[in-house]
Amino acid sequence: MNRSLKSLLNSPLVNIADAVLTNEKLRSAALNAGEKYLYHALVEKNPDGRLFQVQEDKYYVLRNLLYSIDKALANDRISHSCWKGVLRNLIGNIILEDNDVRKDFREKHGFSPPSFLLISPTKRCNLHCIGCYASSSSANAEKLDFQTFDRILTEKRKLWGSFFTVISGGEPLMWKDNGYDFLDMASKHNDEFFLMYTNATLINDKVARRLAELGNITPAISVEGFEKETDARRGNGVHKKILRAMENLRNHGVPFGISITAMKSNAEFALSDEFMDYYFDEQGASYGWIFQYMPIGRSYTLDLMVTPEQRKWMFDQEQHLVREKKLFIVDFWNSGAVSDGCISAGRTGGYYYIDWNGNCMPCAFYPYTVDNIYKVYENGGDLNTVLASPFFKSIRKWQRDYSYEKQAPDIGNQIAPCAIKDHHEEARAIIAETGAKPADREAGEALQDINYYKGLVEYGEKVDELTQPIWQEHYVRPELQRLKKDKAA
């Protein structure tokens, strides 16, 4: 999270949150105060000098987080232990706290550390989904061992002051080692807050009860649509299991969200008001992450990708869902302005990815690597060793030069922020220059596929052609007008 987002919240929000919890009559007034505070801190104060529209985008997303918490409390869908986890870990340790470790890192390295890690502790999964980025199945035995997983979680707090971890897979609930499962690991690291991507088919009543007791895990449940669309990708009967899991989570007061893979075949439906009303209002989801299908992993193909025209439509629809319907949703491509562009490769406020074999990658969708955490540890290194690799440093330089540290009018289009998807030519050049190697067979095949290369380059050019006018008109132009007015005054 960048400096403006880290510093925008302080004790008033904790007091607001506590008032919402303890006195229902104060909820409306508390929300109003919280909205005003966020707008002032992000848009009016704007400590990092970002574009006005960029700051507004951030404001609406965080405003909707307040609404999401309020809705969960009003509907009794958050247990006391889960609320304590949100208040203590998510708000206290992550959003509010610019701790001494992070300050020391800045003084030593000249930039702030990553805010979190994405870790896939196992490749094993009980499903066999079409287009799985990880090519997971029940036959896959690859996993991080307990000692390494534990050390990673401990080390990122020690080195970065980071208390947030995103868990993916494979199916995280299938990870087991040395007598521990993932919920045991979350219990051991109870000052962490975990976002767990899951297919939810293993969340029975017992697991939901344990999640409620722990209070520091929120499941993000994968769906593609309703029963027809979800089962078509994930297997017959999966959607019914998902609904049972959601019921179990509601019964035990565990806040959960949905994770949507938008593809050419489902993009319009998966972002429709009907879809959102079903999962947010009827099923009780608190948030939604939108992943646009990436052509990596199992049977990768450009044919499943949302088209550039669909992507522009998605941007407009997402603005409606965020600003008008007040839903806490983020599209990891179209919402690039919310994070000031690409956050991979350990960028300030960002993250990098460690998979089940210990491979360290810029992100889950950039499957190339120069470091393996097992070898790094064997050689006396740590998480910062990975952060300092020429591969990651080159990506961070591209981020800075393209958008992150640019000023209007030269700031790059953050509606097309992704190095590997929207700027594939540049990403491939970095891979070649730094000697990064494919993390799996499919990533290696993609490097040799000339049609894949040409297709992604053309895709990025078309996306920029369609979204650049939006970026210039709604983001850059107002800033230029403001600068011109200030100069005239």
Secondary structure, DSSP 8 states (H G I E B T S, - for coil): --HHHHHS--HHHHHHHHHHHH-GGGHHHHHHHHHHHHHIIIIII-TT---HHHHHHHHHHHHHHHHHHHHHHHTT-S-HHHHHHIIIIIIIIIII---HHHHHHHHHHSS---SEEEE--B-B-S---TT-TT--BTT---B--HHHHHHHHHHHHHHH---EEEE-SS-GGG-EETTEEHHHHHHHTTTSEEEEEE--TT--HHHHHHHHHH-SEEEEEEESSSHHHHHHHH-TTHHHHHHHHHHHHHHHT---EEEEEE-TTTHHHHTSHHHHIIIIIIS---EEEEEE--S-STT--GGGS--HHHHHHHHHHHHHHHHTS---EEETTTTGGGGTS---TT-TT---EE-TT-EEESSTTS-EESEEHHHHHHTT--HHHHHTSHHHHHHHHHHIIIIIT--TTS---TTS--HHHHSHHHHHHHHHHHT-EESSHHHHHHHH-HHHHHHHHHHHHHHHHHHHHHIIIIIIHHHHHHHHHHHH-
